[in-house]
Amino acid sequence: MSKYSEKWHTVKTTEKVYRYKPYVPRGAAMYQMKFIHKTPIKKGTYLKLRSPGTHYAWQIKCGGHYWAILRNDARWFKNVR
């Protein structure tokens, strides 16, 4: 998976990571985005992942919502075919 891939990839987590919900306060700009609802993701979980390369490093799709993973490295997942 390339660093700035807009395509969704199926990956499997190799360690415990945390997901955050991106939140922009009313009347604020995108650069003032905050991250709320810290939720753990267990090791071995399959996710749909992409790297938008805009405001945060990784974005996942879960339950019809978009969540952020605030990690700069790619050691926490491996690609699944």
Long-range contacts (C-beta under 8 A, 24 or more apart in sequence): 1-49, 1-51, 1-74, 1-79, 2-51, 3-51, 3-53, 4-51, 4-52, 4-53, 5-50, 5-51, 6-50, 6-52, 7-50, 8-48, 8-49, 8-50, 8-61, 9-48, 9-49, 9-50, 9-79, 10-46, 10-47, 10-48, 10-49, 10-79, 10-80, 11-46, 11-47, 11-49, 11-77, 11-78, 11-79, 11-80, 12-44, 12-45, 12-46, 12-47, 12-77, 12-78, 12-80, 13-41, 13-42, 13-43, 13-44, 13-45, 13-47, 13-76, 13-77, 14-43, 14-75, 14-76, 14-77, 14-78, 15-43, 15-75, 15-76, 16-40, 16-41, 16-42, 16-43, 17-41, 17-69, 17-71, 17-76, 18-69, 18-70, 19-60, 19-62, 19-67, 19-68, 19-69, 20-67, 20-68, 20-69, 20-70, 21-65, 21-67, 21-68, 22-55, 22-56, 22-66, 22-67, 22-68, 30-55, 31-55, 35-68, 35-70, 39-67, 46-80, 47-77, 49-77
